[in-house]
Amino acid sequence: MKSAYELAMERLEKGAPTVKLTDEQKAQIAEIESQYKARIAEKELFLKQKMREAQTSANLEEIEQLEKQLATELRRLQSDCEEKKEKLRTSFGPQPG
């Protein structure tokens, strides 16, 4: 007898079949993730340095602005990364099971 979990997984698989990616496709997705991780790290380093400079001069308004900018930039980069990965996944098309 199947568990409720197994039955739910079967129903889910029928509605949205799992796409099996090739090693090449996985590598392409990993490359996108790697590029965006580097861009995020670069942006964090740059803006955190600016925040330290603003703290030295005790400019609270500038610190707050930089914190908001950092949060916005990180969200944008993460969103861009997910969009690129999704476009890539759709370009793969259905794979034989």
C-alpha positions in Angstrom: 0.0 0.0 0.0 1.3 3.5 -0.9 1.7 6.3 1.6 -0.1 9.6 1.2 3.2 11.1 0.3 3.8 8.6 -2.5 0.3 9.2 -3.9 0.8 13.0 -3.8 4.1 12.7 -5.6 2.5 10.6 -8.3 -0.2 13.1 -8.8 2.3 15.9 -8.9 4.5 14.0 -11.5 1.4 13.6 -13.7 0.6 17.3 -13.6 4.1 18.6 -14.0 6.6 15.9 -15.0 10.1 16.2 -13.7 12.6 17.3 -16.4 15.7 15.2 -16.4 18.7 17.4 -17.3 21.9 16.2 -19.1 25.3 16.8 -17.5 25.9 19.5 -20.1 22.6 21.3 -19.2 23.4 21.0 -15.5 26.8 22.6 -16.3 25.2 25.5 -18.2 22.9 26.2 -15.2 25.8 25.9 -12.8 27.8 28.4 -14.9 25.0 30.9 -14.7 24.8 30.5 -10.9 28.6 30.9 -10.7 28.5 34.1 -12.7 25.8 35.6 -10.6 27.4 34.5 -7.3 30.5 36.4 -8.4 28.4 39.5 -9.4 26.6 39.4 -6.0 29.9 39.1 -4.1 31.4 42.0 -6.1 28.4 44.2 -5.4 28.4 43.3 -1.7 32.1 44.1 -1.3 31.7 47.4 -3.1 28.7 48.6 -1.1 29.9 47.3 2.2 33.1 49.2 1.7 31.0 52.3 1.0 29.1 51.7 4.2 32.3 51.4 6.3 33.4 54.7 4.8 30.0 56.3 5.7 30.3 54.9 9.2 33.7 56.4 9.6 32.2 59.8 8.8 29.1 59.0 10.9 26.8 59.7 8.0 23.7 57.7 9.1 21.6 58.8 6.1 24.1 57.6 3.6 24.5 54.3 5.5 20.7 53.8 5.4 20.7 54.6 1.6 23.5 52.2 1.0 21.8 49.4 2.9 18.6 49.9 0.8 20.7 49.9 -2.4 22.4 46.7 -1.4 19.1 44.9 -0.7 17.7 46.2 -4.0 20.8 45.1 -6.0 20.9 41.7 -4.4 17.2 41.1 -5.1 17.7 42.3 -8.7 20.7 40.0 -9.3 19.0 37.0 -7.7 15.9 37.6 -9.8 18.0 38.0 -13.0 19.8 34.8 -12.2 16.6 32.9 -11.8 15.2 34.3 -15.0 18.2 33.3 -17.0 18.2 29.8 -15.5 14.4 29.5 -16.3 15.0 30.7 -19.9 17.7 28.1 -20.3 15.6 25.3 -18.8 12.8 26.2 -21.3 15.2 26.1 -24.2 16.1 22.5 -23.3 12.6 21.4 -24.0 11.1 18.1 -22.9 13.7 15.4 -22.4 13.0 11.7 -23.0 12.5 9.9 -19.7 
